[in-house]
């Protein structure tokens, strides 16, 4: 295996090593169950520090490509042929959990002065433009800012014309039914209760699929009647499960084989404790199978009722034709402010501050438990 890193590239060494190892895992060079070289050997082979090698391994473990075994090392967990494999043990969760608890922004982390300055600037520069009704998909300025942000932060590369703005996730769930029809929708069991309630209120039937420790149980997935699957691959509520790399690819195969659609609900991923966000289903299959959803309610505040969905490139025009008569439900002023908040870099800096704070708190809690 060639593990050397290119010092002339802007990409950090740990990410270069991560991508090289991930490539060897997904192409089968490092097969399921293979023990990886130690951090010291990896660092020597790649010409990097042990800390850099450790960082790359931690990212692979966080995404479910490898697993750490105590006093033994790291082993490959991903298997490309693992379709509907035996499931891990049941989760012990409270399936009666109701609404998802709203999380308050960490005290002292939100940049109120910068946000207020942006609001004043928008009022001064946009003037009466904020009184004009936005296009049905949302203001071009916000859609362009979101597309630019996602390309940098999530490796999601889309055109602004693929993005639809709406007043929060629940409104977007309703639009999804308008686009895909009142068919049968498969959901995680347990999951955020309002997902099922909104779908059913709009005439869809819901099929609940039990969760395992790495995502929806494979046996339930294979026997599901639905062709539409709504999943939260990162920190599903209330289980806290993050789907492994193999499970995420299993979801994509499921949709591809059925000619179906995945609804990827990505509400909490920006605050991942790792330095690299987990790969999205959309980034793995951006053409046909995945509709991506996210909101700013988690990253900014619950009162920020702005969400967005990204439509797959090959189906965007067809899907948009079913909802183009709806008016955008987010005021133009809010959209201009949010667009400027993204473009100025203040949003990214805010997210990074919260992530650093959470990592620090997590490290302190781990230390206290030793």
N, C-alpha and C positions, 0 to 999 in steps of 0.2 A: 504494500500500500504506500502511495505517495502522500505524505502528510505535511510537507514543507509549506510554510506560509510566505506570501509575497510581501516583503517589507515596503514595496513601492505603492501598494494599494491603500486606499483610504479606509477600507473595511478593517475593523479591529482584528487582531490576530486570533482571538478566541472565537470570533464568528467564522473566520476562514476555516479554522480547525473543526468547528461544529458542522459546517456545511460539507466538508470533506468526509467526515465520519458518517454523517447522515446519508450521504450519497452511497457510501460503501454498504451501509445497512439496508437501504431501500433497493439497491440493485442485487442484493444477495451475496455480495462478497463477504460480508460479516453476517452469517446466517443466524437464525433464531437459536438462542441458547449459547452462542459463542461468547467466551469470556474475553473482554477487551484487555489490551495491555494496561499495565499500571500507569498512574499519572506520571510517574518518573520516566518510564519508557516512552510514553506518548510525548512528553515534553522534549526528550532527547531527539526522537525521530522527527518532530516538527520544528525543532530549533526554537522552542518557546520556553517560558518559565513554567514551573510546576503549577503555579496559581492559574496561569492562562489555560493549561490543559484541564485543570480541575473545573474551571468556569465552563469550558466547552462540554465536559461530561455532565455537569449539573443541568445545563440547558437540554441536553438529550434526554436526561432522566425526567425532567419536568414535562417534556412533551410526550413521554411514553415510548421512546425508541429503545431505551435501555433501563435496567433497574439495578439498584445497588443492593448487594447482599452483604450483610454484616460480616466483617473480617474476611471477606472473600474477594470483593471487587465488583466490577460492573459487568453485567451480562446483557446480551441483545434480547429485547422483549418483542421487537417488531418482527412480524412475519408477513410477507407479501401475499402468501397463499392462505392466510388465516381468515377464511370466510365462513362465518357461522361455526366457530369453534366452541367447545364446551365452555360454559360461563363460569366465572369465579363465584364465590359464595355470595349469598344474598346480603344486601345492605340492611343495617339496622337503623331505620329512619322512621320518623313520625309521618305517616301518610295522611294524617288528618290536618297537616299544616295548611293554613289558609293563605291569606294574602302575603306577598313578599314584603318583609319589613323595609321601610324606607331608611336608607342610610344617610345620615347627616354629613355634610362636608366637614372634614377635620378642622377643628377650631384653629384659626390663625393661618390656614394654608391658602385660602382663596384670595386672589389679588384684587380686592375691592377697589383700591385707588386706580389701578390700571383699567379695570372694567368700567368704572365711572368715567374715566377720561375718554375711553373709546365711545361710550354712549354720547358724550358731549360732542365728540368729533363727528359722529354719524349724523347727529341733528344739524350740525353746522354745514357739513359737506353735502348731505343728501337732500336736505330741505324738504320741499313738498313731495319729493319722490317717495317718502315713507308713507304717504297717503294713497299711493297707487296700489291697486289690488295686485298681489303677486300672481305669476303664472301658476297653473294647476300643479306643476311639479315642484314649485318653490322658486325663489329668486336665483337667477344664474350665478350671482356673486357668491351665495352660500354653497351652491352645488359645486362650483369650481374650487372653493376653499376646502370643502370636504374631500374632493377628489385628490387635491394636492397633499393634504394631510395624510390620507390613507396610503398614498403611494410611498411616503417617507416612513410612516410609523408602522404600517401593517403589510407592506409589500402587496397591497391591493391596488391594481392599476385599472381604472375605469374612466369612461367619459362622463362629464357632468350630465349628459342626456340620459344616462342609466340610473341617475339618482332621483329619488322622490322624497320630498320633505313633508312631514306631518306632525301633528301635535301629540307626540308620544307613541309608545309601542302599541297601546290598545287601539288607537286609531289606525295604525298601520296593519294590525291583525285584521281589522275590518276590510281594509283595502285588498288584502291578500285574498280574502274570500271572494271579493268582487272580481279579481283577476283569474283565480284558479277554479272558481265555481263551488257550489255547495255539495261537494263530495264528501269523502271519508278522509279525515285527518288523523294521523297517528301522533301521539304525544308521549313524552316521558312520564312514567308513573313511579314516584310522585313528581309533580312539577308545579310551577307557579299557577295557582288556581284560575286566575283571570284569563289565561290563555284559552283554556277549555271553555270558560263561560262566554268569552267574546265570540269564539268560533261557533258555539252552539246557538248563541243569540242571533247570529247571522245565517242560520239554517244549515250549518255543517254538522256532520256526525263525527264524534271523536272516539278513537280507539286507543286505549291506554296500554302502553308497553312497559313492563317492569324494568327497573334499572338494576344493573350489576355494578361491580366496583370500577369498571372501566367504561361505562356507558350503558346504552340499552342492551339488554340480554340478546344474544345472537339468535337463540331459538325463537324468541318472541318476534324479532325483526324478520326472520325468514318466513314466519307463518302469518304475518300481518296482511290484512286485506287492503289497507290503504295504499295509495300511490303518492301521498303527500305526507312528509314527515317533518314535524317541528321539533328541533333539538336545540339545547344550550350546551355546546361542546365544552365551554369553559365555565367551571363553577356552577353547575346546574343547581337550581334551587328546588327543594331544601337539602338535597343530599350533599352538595359541595363537590360532586364528582366532576373531574375534568377528563374528557374522553382521551384515551391514548391515541398515539399516531395510527396504530393499526385499526382502531375502532373508527376513527375519522374517515379513513380510506374505505372501511366497510360500509359506512353510511353512503359514501359516494357511489360505490359499486351497486348498492341496493337501489339507489335512484336511477342509475344508468341502465341497469338490467330491466327495470320496470317502466322506463320512460317516465319516471316520476320526478318529484320536486322536493328539495330539502329547504326548509325555512331555518336559517341559522340565526339564532337569537344570541347576540354577542354583547350582552348588557354590562359585563363586569371585566372585560379582558384588558382594558387599558391599565388597570391597577394590578396586573400580574406582578408577583414578587421577583420574578426573574428579570434580567436586564433585556431580554428579547421576548416580545409578545409571542404567545403560542400561535402557530400557523392556523389560519381560518380555513373552513371548508371552502369558502369562496376563492381563496388564493390557490387552492389545490384544483378547483374545477370552476373557472370563471365563465364558461361559455354557455352552458345549458341548464345545469341541474340545481344551482343554488341561488336562493334569494337571501341576501344578507340584511340583517336588521341591527340597528344600534340607536342609542339615544344619548342625550347630554344630561339626563336626569341623575345619572350616577356620577359622572365626572365633574359636573358643575354643582347642581342642586336639584332636589325633587321638584322644585317649583319651575325649573326650566323645562317646560313642556314642548321640547323639540326633539324629534326623532327623524331618522332617515332610513330608507331601504335602498339597496342596490340590486338592480335587475340583471340577470345574466345577459351577456352581450347578444347572443343569437336570438333571444326571445324578447328583448326589451321593447321593440316596437309593437309586437303582438300584445304583450301584457299591458302596456301603457294605453292601448286603444280601448281597453275595458274600463279604465278609470279616468280618462282624460277630461270627462265632463265635470268631475268633482272640483270644487274650489280648494285652494291650499288653505289649511286651517291655522297656519302660523302667521302672525302679523308681520308685515314687511319690516318694521323697525327692528323687531327681535332678530329677524334674519340678517339684516345688515350689520347689526352689532355682533352677532355670533360669527359672521363671515370675517369681520375685521379682527375679532378676538383670535380666530384661527390663523389668519394671515400674519398677524403681528408677532406670532410665536409665543404669546402669553399663555395660550391654552396648553401647548406642549410643555412649557416651563411649569405650569401648575400641575399637570399630570406627573411630571418627573419629581416634583417636590413631594407629592402625596405618596408616590411609590417609594421614595427614599425613606419617608417617615414610617411607612408600613413595614419596610424591610428592617428598619431599626427596632420597631416595636416587636416584630416577629423574632428578631435575634435576641432581644432582651427577655422575651417570654421563654425562648428555648434555653437561655442561660439560667433562668430561674428554676427551670424544671430539672436541671442536671443535679 
